[in-house]
Amino acid sequence: MAANLNRSERVMYRVDRYEIHYLKFILEAYEGLATLTTLNSEKGIIQLAVPPGRKDSLESLLAALGHELRLERISASQPEIISP
């Protein structure tokens, strides 16, 4: 079965909950780079949907932002972090 090349990749991160709005604002400035969804605001769990061909650009931006805020990539197989 062929992979769907038009499907966004989803990655999850933990950030300081007070930085979620800031990160969303930055991502919106880079139109089409990624869409941020908050999965658990209390724990700072977010999901980024990354369109095909934009992953490298997103990773570069997140690496630069890592100097300003803590971004911890997490696995979707950690369901306990999603529920309150």
PyMOL Python script that loads the backbone (N, CA, C, O; Angstrom):
from pymol import cmd

cmd.read_pdbstr("""\
ATOM      1  N   MET A   1       0.837  -1.180   0.000  1.00  0.00           N
ATOM      2  CA  MET A   1       0.000   0.000   0.000  1.00  0.00           C
ATOM      3  C   MET A   1       0.882   1.244   0.000  1.00  0.00           C
ATOM      4  O   MET A   1       1.777   1.363   0.837  1.00  0.00           O
ATOM      5  N   ALA A   2       0.648   2.152  -0.907  1.00  0.00           N
ATOM      6  CA  ALA A   2       1.456   3.364  -1.033  1.00  0.00           C
ATOM      7  C   ALA A   2       1.084   4.368   0.053  1.00  0.00           C
ATOM      8  O   ALA A   2      -0.076   4.478   0.450  1.00  0.00           O
ATOM      9  N   ALA A   3       2.084   5.088   0.518  1.00  0.00           N
ATOM     10  CA  ALA A   3       1.835   6.125   1.524  1.00  0.00           C
ATOM     11  C   ALA A   3       1.142   7.305   0.859  1.00  0.00           C
ATOM     12  O   ALA A   3       1.402   7.622  -0.302  1.00  0.00           O
ATOM     13  N   ASN A   4       0.272   7.939   1.597  1.00  0.00           N
ATOM     14  CA  ASN A   4      -0.407   9.123   1.097  1.00  0.00           C
ATOM     15  C   ASN A   4       0.538  10.307   1.242  1.00  0.00           C
ATOM     16  O   ASN A   4       0.789  10.774   2.353  1.00  0.00           O
ATOM     17  N   LEU A   5       1.065  10.796   0.114  1.00  0.00           N
ATOM     18  CA  LEU A   5       2.059  11.865   0.149  1.00  0.00           C
ATOM     19  C   LEU A   5       1.449  13.233   0.426  1.00  0.00           C
ATOM     20  O   LEU A   5       2.184  14.192   0.656  1.00  0.00           O
ATOM     21  N   ASN A   6       0.138  13.345   0.410  1.00  0.00           N
ATOM     22  CA  ASN A   6      -0.523  14.617   0.671  1.00  0.00           C
ATOM     23  C   ASN A   6      -0.974  14.762   2.114  1.00  0.00           C
ATOM     24  O   ASN A   6      -1.627  15.747   2.460  1.00  0.00           O
ATOM     25  N   ARG A   7      -0.646  13.822   2.941  1.00  0.00           N
ATOM     26  CA  ARG A   7      -1.102  13.840   4.326  1.00  0.00           C
ATOM     27  C   ARG A   7      -0.075  14.517   5.229  1.00  0.00           C
ATOM     28  O   ARG A   7       1.126  14.274   5.111  1.00  0.00           O
ATOM     29  N   SER A   8      -0.555  15.358   6.122  1.00  0.00           N
ATOM     30  CA  SER A   8       0.330  16.031   7.074  1.00  0.00           C
ATOM     31  C   SER A   8       0.853  15.036   8.100  1.00  0.00           C
ATOM     32  O   SER A   8       0.152  14.109   8.506  1.00  0.00           O
ATOM     33  N   GLU A   9       2.082  15.244   8.503  1.00  0.00           N
ATOM     34  CA  GLU A   9       2.655  14.448   9.598  1.00  0.00           C
ATOM     35  C   GLU A   9       2.298  15.137  10.903  1.00  0.00           C
ATOM     36  O   GLU A   9       2.288  16.366  10.980  1.00  0.00           O
ATOM     37  N   ARG A  10       2.008  14.360  11.914  1.00  0.00           N
ATOM     38  CA  ARG A  10       1.665  14.923  13.215  1.00  0.00           C
ATOM     39  C   ARG A  10       2.735  14.558  14.235  1.00  0.00           C
ATOM     40  O   ARG A  10       3.125  13.399  14.371  1.00  0.00           O
ATOM     41  N   VAL A  11       3.196  15.577  14.943  1.00  0.00           N
ATOM     42  CA  VAL A  11       4.205  15.371  15.981  1.00  0.00           C
ATOM     43  C   VAL A  11       3.714  16.054  17.253  1.00  0.00           C
ATOM     44  O   VAL A  11       3.037  17.081  17.199  1.00  0.00           O
ATOM     45  N   MET A  12       4.059  15.478  18.378  1.00  0.00           N
ATOM     46  CA  MET A  12       3.613  16.000  19.664  1.00  0.00           C
ATOM     47  C   MET A  12       4.802  16.543  20.457  1.00  0.00           C
ATOM     48  O   MET A  12       5.900  15.989  20.429  1.00  0.00           O
ATOM     49  N   TYR A  13       4.547  17.636  21.158  1.00  0.00           N
ATOM     50  CA  TYR A  13       5.558  18.271  21.999  1.00  0.00           C
ATOM     51  C   TYR A  13       4.949  18.648  23.335  1.00  0.00           C
ATOM     52  O   TYR A  13       3.739  18.836  23.465  1.00  0.00           O
ATOM     53  N   ARG A  14       5.810  18.751  24.308  1.00  0.00           N
ATOM     54  CA  ARG A  14       5.444  19.332  25.603  1.00  0.00           C
ATOM     55  C   ARG A  14       6.179  20.663  25.697  1.00  0.00           C
ATOM     56  O   ARG A  14       7.388  20.735  25.478  1.00  0.00           O
ATOM     57  N   VAL A  15       5.439  21.706  26.023  1.00  0.00           N
ATOM     58  CA  VAL A  15       6.005  23.039  26.186  1.00  0.00           C
ATOM     59  C   VAL A  15       5.457  23.614  27.483  1.00  0.00           C
ATOM     60  O   VAL A  15       4.484  23.103  28.038  1.00  0.00           O
ATOM     61  N   ASP A  16       6.079  24.665  27.952  1.00  0.00           N
ATOM     62  CA  ASP A  16       5.529  25.365  29.108  1.00  0.00           C
ATOM     63  C   ASP A  16       4.138  25.845  28.710  1.00  0.00           C
ATOM     64  O   ASP A  16       3.979  26.468  27.661  1.00  0.00           O
ATOM     65  N   ARG A  17       3.158  25.574  29.508  1.00  0.00           N
ATOM     66  CA  ARG A  17       1.778  25.903  29.145  1.00  0.00           C
ATOM     67  C   ARG A  17       1.573  27.388  28.905  1.00  0.00           C
ATOM     68  O   ARG A  17       0.659  27.779  28.179  1.00  0.00           O
ATOM     69  N   TYR A  18       2.411  28.215  29.504  1.00  0.00           N
ATOM     70  CA  TYR A  18       2.300  29.653  29.310  1.00  0.00           C
ATOM     71  C   TYR A  18       2.928  30.114  27.993  1.00  0.00           C
ATOM     72  O   TYR A  18       2.791  31.277  27.614  1.00  0.00           O
ATOM     73  N   GLU A  19       3.608  29.216  27.304  1.00  0.00           N
ATOM     74  CA  GLU A  19       4.254  29.541  26.033  1.00  0.00           C
ATOM     75  C   GLU A  19       3.460  29.051  24.818  1.00  0.00           C
ATOM     76  O   GLU A  19       3.869  29.296  23.683  1.00  0.00           O
ATOM     77  N   ILE A  20       2.341  28.367  25.035  1.00  0.00           N
ATOM     78  CA  ILE A  20       1.570  27.813  23.920  1.00  0.00           C
ATOM     79  C   ILE A  20       1.100  28.921  22.980  1.00  0.00           C
ATOM     80  O   ILE A  20       1.224  28.786  21.763  1.00  0.00           O
ATOM     81  N   HIS A  21       0.568  30.002  23.520  1.00  0.00           N
ATOM     82  CA  HIS A  21       0.077  31.094  22.679  1.00  0.00           C
ATOM     83  C   HIS A  21       1.211  31.736  21.886  1.00  0.00           C
ATOM     84  O   HIS A  21       1.047  32.069  20.712  1.00  0.00           O
ATOM     85  N   TYR A  22       2.350  31.905  22.529  1.00  0.00           N
ATOM     86  CA  TYR A  22       3.518  32.481  21.851  1.00  0.00           C
ATOM     87  C   TYR A  22       3.935  31.603  20.679  1.00  0.00           C
ATOM     88  O   TYR A  22       4.166  32.104  19.578  1.00  0.00           O
ATOM     89  N   LEU A  23       4.032  30.310  20.907  1.00  0.00           N
ATOM     90  CA  LEU A  23       4.435  29.385  19.849  1.00  0.00           C
ATOM     91  C   LEU A  23       3.418  29.388  18.713  1.00  0.00           C
ATOM     92  O   LEU A  23       3.797  29.372  17.542  1.00  0.00           O
ATOM     93  N   LYS A  24       2.143  29.409  19.046  1.00  0.00           N
ATOM     94  CA  LYS A  24       1.099  29.453  18.017  1.00  0.00           C
ATOM     95  C   LYS A  24       1.220  30.730  17.192  1.00  0.00           C
ATOM     96  O   LYS A  24       1.076  30.692  15.970  1.00  0.00           O
ATOM     97  N   PHE A  25       1.479  31.842  17.836  1.00  0.00           N
ATOM     98  CA  PHE A  25       1.646  33.118  17.149  1.00  0.00           C
ATOM     99  C   PHE A  25       2.832  33.053  16.176  1.00  0.00           C
ATOM    100  O   PHE A  25       2.725  33.512  15.039  1.00  0.00           O
ATOM    101  N   ILE A  26       3.943  32.493  16.616  1.00  0.00           N
ATOM    102  CA  ILE A  26       5.128  32.373  15.762  1.00  0.00           C
ATOM    103  C   ILE A  26       4.820  31.485  14.562  1.00  0.00           C
ATOM    104  O   ILE A  26       5.158  31.837  13.432  1.00  0.00           O
ATOM    105  N   LEU A  27       4.185  30.343  14.790  1.00  0.00           N
ATOM    106  CA  LEU A  27       3.869  29.432  13.689  1.00  0.00           C
ATOM    107  C   LEU A  27       2.908  30.070  12.681  1.00  0.00           C
ATOM    108  O   LEU A  27       3.024  29.831  11.479  1.00  0.00           O
ATOM    109  N   GLU A  28       1.975  30.867  13.159  1.00  0.00           N
ATOM    110  CA  GLU A  28       1.049  31.538  12.247  1.00  0.00           C
ATOM    111  C   GLU A  28       1.774  32.539  11.356  1.00  0.00           C
ATOM    112  O   GLU A  28       1.351  32.784  10.226  1.00  0.00           O
ATOM    113  N   ALA A  29       2.862  33.117  11.856  1.00  0.00           N
ATOM    114  CA  ALA A  29       3.647  34.057  11.051  1.00  0.00           C
ATOM    115  C   ALA A  29       4.329  33.348   9.880  1.00  0.00           C
ATOM    116  O   ALA A  29       4.578  33.960   8.842  1.00  0.00           O
ATOM    117  N   TYR A  30       4.626  32.074  10.045  1.00  0.00           N
ATOM    118  CA  TYR A  30       5.216  31.255   8.985  1.00  0.00           C
ATOM    119  C   TYR A  30       4.090  30.491   8.300  1.00  0.00           C
ATOM    120  O   TYR A  30       3.984  29.272   8.437  1.00  0.00           O
ATOM    121  N   GLU A  31       3.269  31.198   7.581  1.00  0.00           N
ATOM    122  CA  GLU A  31       2.046  30.652   6.987  1.00  0.00           C
ATOM    123  C   GLU A  31       2.303  29.332   6.247  1.00  0.00           C
ATOM    124  O   GLU A  31       3.176  29.242   5.384  1.00  0.00           O
ATOM    125  N   GLY A  32       1.525  28.327   6.610  1.00  0.00           N
ATOM    126  CA  GLY A  32       1.617  27.029   5.954  1.00  0.00           C
ATOM    127  C   GLY A  32       2.701  26.117   6.496  1.00  0.00           C
ATOM    128  O   GLY A  32       2.876  25.008   5.991  1.00  0.00           O
ATOM    129  N   LEU A  33       3.432  26.557   7.510  1.00  0.00           N
ATOM    130  CA  LEU A  33       4.519  25.732   8.049  1.00  0.00           C
ATOM    131  C   LEU A  33       3.990  24.597   8.913  1.00  0.00           C
ATOM    132  O   LEU A  33       4.438  23.458   8.778  1.00  0.00           O
ATOM    133  N   ALA A  34       3.050  24.888   9.791  1.00  0.00           N
ATOM    134  CA  ALA A  34       2.476  23.873  10.677  1.00  0.00           C
ATOM    135  C   ALA A  34       1.233  24.441  11.334  1.00  0.00           C
ATOM    136  O   ALA A  34       1.069  25.655  11.454  1.00  0.00           O
ATOM    137  N   THR A  35       0.365  23.542  11.754  1.00  0.00           N
ATOM    138  CA  THR A  35      -0.827  23.926  12.500  1.00  0.00           C
ATOM    139  C   THR A  35      -0.703  23.366  13.909  1.00  0.00           C
ATOM    140  O   THR A  35      -0.464  22.173  14.092  1.00  0.00           O
ATOM    141  N   LEU A  36      -0.865  24.230  14.898  1.00  0.00           N
ATOM    142  CA  LEU A  36      -0.735  23.831  16.292  1.00  0.00           C
ATOM    143  C   LEU A  36      -2.114  23.563  16.873  1.00  0.00           C
ATOM    144  O   LEU A  36      -3.034  24.369  16.733  1.00  0.00           O
ATOM    145  N   THR A  37      -2.237  22.416  17.525  1.00  0.00           N
ATOM    146  CA  THR A  37      -3.447  22.061  18.259  1.00  0.00           C
ATOM    147  C   THR A  37      -3.051  21.762  19.695  1.00  0.00           C
ATOM    148  O   THR A  37      -2.124  20.988  19.931  1.00  0.00           O
ATOM    149  N   THR A  38      -3.737  22.361  20.651  1.00  0.00           N
ATOM    150  CA  THR A  38      -3.477  22.094  22.055  1.00  0.00           C
ATOM    151  C   THR A  38      -4.260  20.851  22.465  1.00  0.00           C
ATOM    152  O   THR A  38      -5.486  20.819  22.359  1.00  0.00           O
ATOM    153  N   LEU A  39      -3.548  19.832  22.932  1.00  0.00           N
ATOM    154  CA  LEU A  39      -4.185  18.592  23.367  1.00  0.00           C
ATOM    155  C   LEU A  39      -4.470  18.596  24.862  1.00  0.00           C
ATOM    156  O   LEU A  39      -5.483  18.053  25.303  1.00  0.00           O
ATOM    157  N   ASN A  40      -3.587  19.201  25.642  1.00  0.00           N
ATOM    158  CA  ASN A  40      -3.777  19.293  27.087  1.00  0.00           C
ATOM    159  C   ASN A  40      -3.112  20.585  27.564  1.00  0.00           C
ATOM    160  O   ASN A  40      -1.890  20.641  27.705  1.00  0.00           O
ATOM    161  N   SER A  41      -3.908  21.613  27.810  1.00  0.00           N
ATOM    162  CA  SER A  41      -3.346  22.916  28.166  1.00  0.00           C
ATOM    163  C   SER A  41      -2.687  22.914  29.538  1.00  0.00           C
ATOM    164  O   SER A  41      -1.710  23.631  29.755  1.00  0.00           O
ATOM    165  N   GLU A  42      -3.203  22.128  30.456  1.00  0.00           N
ATOM    166  CA  GLU A  42      -2.613  22.072  31.803  1.00  0.00           C
ATOM    167  C   GLU A  42      -1.196  21.510  31.782  1.00  0.00           C
ATOM    168  O   GLU A  42      -0.329  21.972  32.524  1.00  0.00           O
ATOM    169  N   LYS A  43      -0.965  20.521  30.940  1.00  0.00           N
ATOM    170  CA  LYS A  43       0.349  19.873  30.866  1.00  0.00           C
ATOM    171  C   LYS A  43       1.201  20.398  29.719  1.00  0.00           C
ATOM    172  O   LYS A  43       2.346  19.974  29.560  1.00  0.00           O
ATOM    173  N   GLY A  44       0.664  21.313  28.918  1.00  0.00           N
ATOM    174  CA  GLY A  44       1.430  21.892  27.819  1.00  0.00           C
ATOM    175  C   GLY A  44       1.659  20.934  26.672  1.00  0.00           C
ATOM    176  O   GLY A  44       2.687  21.011  25.998  1.00  0.00           O
ATOM    177  N   ILE A  45       0.720  20.031  26.436  1.00  0.00           N
ATOM    178  CA  ILE A  45       0.863  19.051  25.357  1.00  0.00           C
ATOM    179  C   ILE A  45       0.220  19.615  24.095  1.00  0.00           C
ATOM    180  O   ILE A  45      -0.963  19.954  24.076  1.00  0.00           O
ATOM    181  N   ILE A  46       1.027  19.707  23.046  1.00  0.00           N
ATOM    182  CA  ILE A  46       0.533  20.224  21.778  1.00  0.00           C
ATOM    183  C   ILE A  46       0.826  19.221  20.664  1.00  0.00           C
ATOM    184  O   ILE A  46       1.682  18.346  20.791  1.00  0.00           O
ATOM    185  N   GLN A  47       0.095  19.379  19.584  1.00  0.00           N
ATOM    186  CA  GLN A  47       0.341  18.571  18.391  1.00  0.00           C
ATOM    187  C   GLN A  47       0.558  19.537  17.234  1.00  0.00           C
ATOM    188  O   GLN A  47      -0.183  20.507  17.076  1.00  0.00           O
ATOM    189  N   LEU A  48       1.576  19.262  16.432  1.00  0.00           N
ATOM    190  CA  LEU A  48       1.832  20.050  15.242  1.00  0.00           C
ATOM    191  C   LEU A  48       1.540  19.192  14.026  1.00  0.00           C
ATOM    192  O   LEU A  48       2.061  18.083  13.903  1.00  0.00           O
ATOM    193  N   ALA A  49       0.707  19.701  13.125  1.00  0.00           N
ATOM    194  CA  ALA A  49       0.435  19.038  11.850  1.00  0.00           C
ATOM    195  C   ALA A  49       1.314  19.728  10.815  1.00  0.00           C
ATOM    196  O   ALA A  49       1.179  20.925  10.562  1.00  0.00           O
ATOM    197  N   VAL A  50       2.218  18.947  10.219  1.00  0.00           N
ATOM    198  CA  VAL A  50       3.215  19.486   9.306  1.00  0.00           C
ATOM    199  C   VAL A  50       2.918  19.008   7.886  1.00  0.00           C
ATOM    200  O   VAL A  50       2.909  17.804   7.629  1.00  0.00           O
ATOM    201  N   PRO A  51       2.676  19.934   6.966  1.00  0.00           N
ATOM    202  CA  PRO A  51       2.402  19.530   5.588  1.00  0.00           C
ATOM    203  C   PRO A  51       3.628  18.875   4.943  1.00  0.00           C
ATOM    204  O   PRO A  51       4.758  19.120   5.364  1.00  0.00           O
ATOM    205  N   PRO A  52       3.403  18.053   3.934  1.00  0.00           N
ATOM    206  CA  PRO A  52       4.520  17.422   3.223  1.00  0.00           C
ATOM    207  C   PRO A  52       5.505  18.477   2.707  1.00  0.00           C
ATOM    208  O   PRO A  52       5.112  19.513   2.170  1.00  0.00           O
ATOM    209  N   GLY A  53       6.775  18.184   2.884  1.00  0.00           N
ATOM    210  CA  GLY A  53       7.824  19.068   2.396  1.00  0.00           C
ATOM    211  C   GLY A  53       8.183  20.220   3.315  1.00  0.00           C
ATOM    212  O   GLY A  53       9.052  21.020   2.970  1.00  0.00           O
ATOM    213  N   ARG A  54       7.552  20.334   4.462  1.00  0.00           N
ATOM    214  CA  ARG A  54       7.813  21.450   5.373  1.00  0.00           C
ATOM    215  C   ARG A  54       8.502  21.031   6.670  1.00  0.00           C
ATOM    216  O   ARG A  54       8.824  21.875   7.507  1.00  0.00           O
ATOM    217  N   LYS A  55       8.728  19.721   6.837  1.00  0.00           N
ATOM    218  CA  LYS A  55       9.275  19.222   8.097  1.00  0.00           C
ATOM    219  C   LYS A  55      10.656  19.797   8.413  1.00  0.00           C
ATOM    220  O   LYS A  55      10.920  20.174   9.555  1.00  0.00           O
ATOM    221  N   ASP A  56      11.535  19.869   7.417  1.00  0.00           N
ATOM    222  CA  ASP A  56      12.878  20.407   7.664  1.00  0.00           C
ATOM    223  C   ASP A  56      12.823  21.866   8.101  1.00  0.00           C
ATOM    224  O   ASP A  56      13.545  22.274   9.011  1.00  0.00           O
ATOM    225  N   SER A  57      11.967  22.647   7.454  1.00  0.00           N
ATOM    226  CA  SER A  57      11.815  24.059   7.825  1.00  0.00           C
ATOM    227  C   SER A  57      11.282  24.193   9.249  1.00  0.00           C
ATOM    228  O   SER A  57      11.744  25.037  10.017  1.00  0.00           O
ATOM    229  N   LEU A  58      10.308  23.353   9.592  1.00  0.00           N
ATOM    230  CA  LEU A  58       9.757  23.389  10.951  1.00  0.00           C
ATOM    231  C   LEU A  58      10.823  23.022  11.971  1.00  0.00           C
ATOM    232  O   LEU A  58      10.951  23.685  13.000  1.00  0.00           O
ATOM    233  N   GLU A  59      11.580  21.983  11.699  1.00  0.00           N
ATOM    234  CA  GLU A  59      12.617  21.562  12.649  1.00  0.00           C
ATOM    235  C   GLU A  59      13.674  22.644  12.842  1.00  0.00           C
ATOM    236  O   GLU A  59      14.183  22.820  13.949  1.00  0.00           O
ATOM    237  N   SER A  60      14.008  23.371  11.777  1.00  0.00           N
ATOM    238  CA  SER A  60      14.960  24.481  11.903  1.00  0.00           C
ATOM    239  C   SER A  60      14.398  25.582  12.791  1.00  0.00           C
ATOM    240  O   SER A  60      15.100  26.118  13.649  1.00  0.00           O
ATOM    241  N   LEU A  61      13.132  25.913  12.581  1.00  0.00           N
ATOM    242  CA  LEU A  61      12.494  26.937  13.404  1.00  0.00           C
ATOM    243  C   LEU A  61      12.427  26.503  14.864  1.00  0.00           C
ATOM    244  O   LEU A  61      12.733  27.289  15.761  1.00  0.00           O
ATOM    245  N   LEU A  62      12.028  25.261  15.106  1.00  0.00           N
ATOM    246  CA  LEU A  62      11.920  24.777  16.485  1.00  0.00           C
ATOM    247  C   LEU A  62      13.285  24.731  17.168  1.00  0.00           C
ATOM    248  O   LEU A  62      13.389  24.991  18.367  1.00  0.00           O
ATOM    249  N   ALA A  63      14.327  24.403  16.413  1.00  0.00           N
ATOM    250  CA  ALA A  63      15.681  24.397  16.987  1.00  0.00           C
ATOM    251  C   ALA A  63      16.067  25.814  17.418  1.00  0.00           C
ATOM    252  O   ALA A  63      16.656  26.002  18.482  1.00  0.00           O
ATOM    253  N   ALA A  64      15.737  26.806  16.593  1.00  0.00           N
ATOM    254  CA  ALA A  64      16.035  28.194  16.948  1.00  0.00           C
ATOM    255  C   ALA A  64      15.203  28.636  18.154  1.00  0.00           C
ATOM    256  O   ALA A  64      15.704  29.327  19.041  1.00  0.00           O
ATOM    257  N   LEU A  65      13.942  28.236  18.179  1.00  0.00           N
ATOM    258  CA  LEU A  65      13.079  28.597  19.310  1.00  0.00           C
ATOM    259  C   LEU A  65      13.490  27.880  20.589  1.00  0.00           C
ATOM    260  O   LEU A  65      13.164  28.335  21.685  1.00  0.00           O
ATOM    261  N   GLY A  66      14.195  26.774  20.460  1.00  0.00           N
ATOM    262  CA  GLY A  66      14.658  26.028  21.622  1.00  0.00           C
ATOM    263  C   GLY A  66      15.571  26.838  22.518  1.00  0.00           C
ATOM    264  O   GLY A  66      15.775  26.487  23.680  1.00  0.00           O
ATOM    265  N   HIS A  67      16.127  27.931  21.986  1.00  0.00           N
ATOM    266  CA  HIS A  67      16.951  28.823  22.805  1.00  0.00           C
ATOM    267  C   HIS A  67      16.090  29.741  23.672  1.00  0.00           C
ATOM    268  O   HIS A  67      16.570  30.304  24.657  1.00  0.00           O
ATOM    269  N   GLU A  68      14.828  29.888  23.305  1.00  0.00           N
ATOM    270  CA  GLU A  68      13.908  30.761  24.039  1.00  0.00           C
ATOM    271  C   GLU A  68      12.973  30.000  24.968  1.00  0.00           C
ATOM    272  O   GLU A  68      12.651  30.465  26.061  1.00  0.00           O
ATOM    273  N   LEU A  69      12.540  28.826  24.521  1.00  0.00           N
ATOM    274  CA  LEU A  69      11.593  28.058  25.310  1.00  0.00           C
ATOM    275  C   LEU A  69      11.909  26.579  25.217  1.00  0.00           C
ATOM    276  O   LEU A  69      12.581  26.123  24.292  1.00  0.00           O
ATOM    277  N   ARG A  70      11.413  25.846  26.188  1.00  0.00           N
ATOM    278  CA  ARG A  70      11.687  24.411  26.250  1.00  0.00           C
ATOM    279  C   ARG A  70      10.658  23.667  25.403  1.00  0.00           C
ATOM    280  O   ARG A  70       9.452  23.762  25.632  1.00  0.00           O
ATOM    281  N   LEU A  71      11.159  22.930  24.430  1.00  0.00           N
ATOM    282  CA  LEU A  71      10.322  22.097  23.574  1.00  0.00           C
ATOM    283  C   LEU A  71      10.787  20.661  23.733  1.00  0.00           C
ATOM    284  O   LEU A  71      11.942  20.342  23.452  1.00  0.00           O
ATOM    285  N   GLU A  72       9.902  19.807  24.177  1.00  0.00           N
ATOM    286  CA  GLU A  72      10.245  18.400  24.370  1.00  0.00           C
ATOM    287  C   GLU A  72       9.354  17.558  23.468  1.00  0.00           C
ATOM    288  O   GLU A  72       8.139  17.497  23.660  1.00  0.00           O
ATOM    289  N   ARG A  73       9.970  16.909  22.481  1.00  0.00           N
ATOM    290  CA  ARG A  73       9.186  16.043  21.597  1.00  0.00           C
ATOM    291  C   ARG A  73       8.780  14.802  22.379  1.00  0.00           C
ATOM    292  O   ARG A  73       9.597  14.197  23.074  1.00  0.00           O
ATOM    293  N   ILE A  74       7.526  14.436  22.261  1.00  0.00           N
ATOM    294  CA  ILE A  74       7.022  13.278  22.990  1.00  0.00           C
ATOM    295  C   ILE A  74       6.363  12.312  22.022  1.00  0.00           C
ATOM    296  O   ILE A  74       6.033  12.669  20.891  1.00  0.00           O
ATOM    297  N   SER A  75       6.184  11.118  22.471  1.00  0.00           N
ATOM    298  CA  SER A  75       5.593  10.061  21.664  1.00  0.00           C
ATOM    299  C   SER A  75       4.088  10.032  21.849  1.00  0.00           C
ATOM    300  O   SER A  75       3.581  10.264  22.946  1.00  0.00           O
ATOM    301  N   ALA A  76       3.380   9.746  20.767  1.00  0.00           N
ATOM    302  CA  ALA A  76       1.923   9.613  20.843  1.00  0.00           C
ATOM    303  C   ALA A  76       1.522   8.376  21.634  1.00  0.00           C
ATOM    304  O   ALA A  76       0.350   8.210  21.971  1.00  0.00           O
ATOM    305  N   SER A  77       2.477   7.515  21.932  1.00  0.00           N
ATOM    306  CA  SER A  77       2.171   6.300  22.679  1.00  0.00           C
ATOM    307  C   SER A  77       2.177   6.549  24.192  1.00  0.00           C
ATOM    308  O   SER A  77       2.200   5.596  24.970  1.00  0.00           O
ATOM    309  N   GLN A  78       2.158   7.795  24.608  1.00  0.00           N
ATOM    310  CA  GLN A  78       2.115   8.143  26.021  1.00  0.00           C
ATOM    311  C   GLN A  78       0.753   8.735  26.343  1.00  0.00           C
ATOM    312  O   GLN A  78       0.660   9.935  26.603  1.00  0.00           O
ATOM    313  N   PRO A  79      -0.320   7.924  26.334  1.00  0.00           N
ATOM    314  CA  PRO A  79      -1.669   8.455  26.508  1.00  0.00           C
ATOM    315  C   PRO A  79      -1.911   9.124  27.858  1.00  0.00           C
ATOM    316  O   PRO A  79      -2.813   9.954  27.974  1.00  0.00           O
ATOM    317  N   GLU A  80      -1.138   8.787  28.867  1.00  0.00           N
ATOM    318  CA  GLU A  80      -1.366   9.371  30.182  1.00  0.00           C
ATOM    319  C   GLU A  80      -1.075  10.871  30.195  1.00  0.00           C
ATOM    320  O   GLU A  80      -1.574  11.577  31.072  1.00  0.00           O
ATOM    321  N   ILE A  81      -0.296  11.368  29.265  1.00  0.00           N
ATOM    322  CA  ILE A  81       0.001  12.789  29.252  1.00  0.00           C
ATOM    323  C   ILE A  81      -1.116  13.587  28.602  1.00  0.00           C
ATOM    324  O   ILE A  81      -1.164  14.808  28.752  1.00  0.00           O
ATOM    325  N   ILE A  82      -1.999  12.938  27.895  1.00  0.00           N
ATOM    326  CA  ILE A  82      -3.071  13.635  27.203  1.00  0.00           C
ATOM    327  C   ILE A  82      -4.242  13.894  28.151  1.00  0.00           C
ATOM    328  O   ILE A  82      -4.815  14.983  28.147  1.00  0.00           O
ATOM    329  N   SER A  83      -4.589  12.917  28.947  1.00  0.00           N
ATOM    330  CA  SER A  83      -5.734  13.081  29.844  1.00  0.00           C
ATOM    331  C   SER A  83      -5.323  13.856  31.082  1.00  0.00           C
ATOM    332  O   SER A  83      -4.188  13.733  31.543  1.00  0.00           O
ATOM    333  N   PRO A  84      -6.233  14.655  31.626  1.00  0.00           N
ATOM    334  CA  PRO A  84      -5.907  15.447  32.825  1.00  0.00           C
ATOM    335  C   PRO A  84      -5.675  14.593  34.059  1.00  0.00           C
ATOM    336  O   PRO A  84      -5.395  15.124  35.133  1.00  0.00           O
TER     337      PRO A  84
END
""", "prot")
cmd.dss("prot")
cmd.show_as("cartoon", "prot")
cmd.util.cbc("prot")
cmd.orient("prot")
